[in-house]
Each structure stands twice: as structure tokens, then as C-alpha cells.
Amino acid sequence: MSKPYDVYYWPTPNGWKITILLEELAEPYNLVPVNIGAGEQFEPEFLAISPNNRMPALVDHQPVDGGEPISIFESGAIMQYLAEKHGHFWPQDWRGKYEVSQWLFWQMAGLGPNCGQTHHFRNYMEGASDYAAERFTNEVNRLYGVMDIRLADREFLAGDYSIADMACIGWIRPYKRQGQNLDEFPNLKRWYETMLARQAVEKGMAAGAELRQDGGQMSEAAKKVLFGQRARKA
């Protein structure tokens, strides 16, 4: 039987969210590489399923309604779709559902973007703006503190293990590059170690690792592609 999911992907924290979840669900999938440093996210075929020219994106060839394949972009929406379809990692009771959703959106709106900006100014554009580097490093520190307090009396962010935890782990993994020290956040550190001990998390983060040939160093050409984007013409 063919694999039901095509995952348009590059091995980054946002890409890992989807592969971790599919590994947790034990669902087979095809990786469709989208080399964001080479500009493949601007190809018409990809824009047809991800109009924001960002990966990841998902195509489900076996949707619940039995109709034509469905495509979804935005990592949080993909996670909700998969979790709801398979009935795992996103509670369907009213209170539990929004307990998870608020922490998923917290990652999407806060943790991910601020960690991304911290990486940008600390690692990719080092020296471009000391103010920006300090500003985002401090904000990531604050967000780590939010997680640490939240995890003081529970094992996972929403109580039970959920898509909220899967969404966050990839952004905590490179904590050193964000100028953070996990020893300052003992509850977060315990959660971090628990997450990395999960086989599905390990496999999800290893997916497509061979695609990255830069050793964490971004070329000047890739920087121009990723950091010089402006509006596309309609």
C-alpha cells in the first residue's frame, strides 16, 4: 500500500514537528525535500500547496472524507489535522483540547519566532546588530522561564504528552546557539531530557539529516535567498 502522506520538508525545527508527530503515530510518509537555501520553496508546484512559500506542508492522499487529496500548510495546522484525524495527542474533550491548543499557539506565536530571530542575529548575521541579538536572546530567556514555571508541577506542557510538546522540542534543542543555559531551568531541562529519550522524537529529528551538507553554516547565497525576500507579484 502506498504511503498516505507527502511531507514537504527541510530538517529544521518546524519540519521536525511533522516528522516527530508522524513517527509518534507510527504512520508511514514520504519526505519531499524542499531546499529552502536554494529557493525551492518558490517553485510553482510548491506554492500551489504552500502559498506562504514556507515549509513544511502536507498532502494527505487518504483524507477522512474519501475525496481528493488535501493539502495543508502551516506546521501548527498540520499537527492539529493529523492529531485529530488519528485521535491521538490532541484531546477531543472541550477543556483538554484548548489546554493543548493554547500551548501550541504559544509556540507558534512566541517561542518559534523569537528563537528564529535569536539564531538570525547570533549566528547568521553575527555583529549586524548587538541590540537585536541581546533583545531576542533575552526574550528567549523569558520564554524558557515561562516553560520552566509551567513544567514545575506537570510532566508535559498540557499535562499529558501532546502535539504542544512536539512543537516545542525542536526549538529548545539548539539552546546553546540561543545563548541559553538549561541548568538555569531545571524543570525545562527535565522535560527536555524526557523528550529526547523518546524514540519517535529521535527518529523524527533524524529524518532527512543527510540533506544538510552545510554543517550548520549557511552560505552567503542561502542567506540572500532566506533573508532577502519581499512580496511576490500577484
SULDAZI-V98568 format. One record per residue. RES is the residue in one letter. NEAR is the number of other C-alpha atoms within 12 Angstrom. Layout:
((RES & NEAR) (RES & NEAR))
This chain:
((M & 8) (S & 12) (K & 17) (P & 23) (Y & 30) (D & 33) (V & 45) (Y & 42) (Y & 43) (W & 36) (P & 36) (T & 39) (P & 36) (N & 41) (G & 45) (W & 44) (K & 50) (I & 55) (T & 48) (I & 45) (L & 47) (L & 40) (E & 25) (E & 32) (L & 27) (A & 19) (E & 25) (P & 23) (Y & 29) (N & 24) (L & 31) (V & 27) (P & 30) (V & 32) (N & 31) (I & 33) (G & 32) (A & 21) (G & 26) (E & 25) (Q & 31) (F & 27) (E & 19) (P & 14) (E & 16) (F & 32) (L & 24) (A & 20) (I & 28) (S & 30) (P & 23) (N & 23) (N & 31) (R & 33) (M & 40) (P & 42) (A & 44) (L & 43) (V & 32) (D & 32) (H & 24) (Q & 22) (P & 21) (V & 16) (D & 11) (G & 10) (G & 10) (E & 12) (P & 18) (I & 25) (S & 29) (I & 34) (F & 33) (E & 31) (S & 41) (G & 39) (A & 26) (I & 37) (M & 44) (Q & 36) (Y & 30) (L & 40) (A & 30) (E & 23) (K & 22) (H & 21) (G & 18) (H & 24) (F & 36) (W & 37) (P & 26) (Q & 20) (D & 13) (W & 11) (R & 14) (G & 21) (K & 26) (Y & 21) (E & 26) (V & 35) (S & 32) (Q & 23) (W & 34) (L & 34) (F & 26) (W & 27) (Q & 37) (M & 30) (A & 21) (G & 27) (L & 38) (G & 37) (P & 24) (N & 32) (C & 42) (G & 33) (Q & 30) (T & 36) (H & 34) (H & 29) (F & 27) (R & 29) (N & 26) (Y & 26) (M & 22) (E & 18) (G & 14) (A & 14) (S & 18) (D & 17) (Y & 15) (A & 21) (A & 29) (E & 25) (R & 22) (F & 30) (T & 33) (N & 21) (E & 26) (V & 35) (N & 30) (R & 21) (L & 32) (Y & 41) (G & 25) (V & 22) (M & 38) (D & 28) (I & 22) (R & 22) (L & 25) (A & 21) (D & 16) (R & 18) (E & 25) (F & 34) (L & 38) (A & 31) (G & 25) (D & 21) (Y & 28) (S & 40) (I & 50) (A & 44) (D & 46) (M & 51) (A & 47) (C & 47) (I & 45) (G & 34) (W & 38) (I & 41) (R & 31) (P & 25) (Y & 31) (K & 20) (R & 25) (Q & 35) (G & 26) (Q & 31) (N & 21) (L & 25) (D & 17) (E & 19) (F & 26) (P & 20) (N & 26) (L & 37) (K & 29) (R & 23) (W & 34) (Y & 33) (E & 21) (T & 21) (M & 34) (L & 25) (A & 15) (R & 22) (Q & 18) (A & 26) (V & 35) (E & 26) (K & 25) (G & 39) (M & 37) (A & 25) (A & 32) (G & 25) (A & 23) (E & 13) (L & 21) (R & 22) (Q & 14) (D & 15) (G & 10) (G & 17) (Q & 17) (M & 23) (S & 19) (E & 16) (A & 15) (A & 20) (K & 20) (K & 18) (V & 21) (L & 24) (F & 21) (G & 13) (Q & 18) (R & 12) (A & 10) (R & 10) (K & 4) (A & 4))
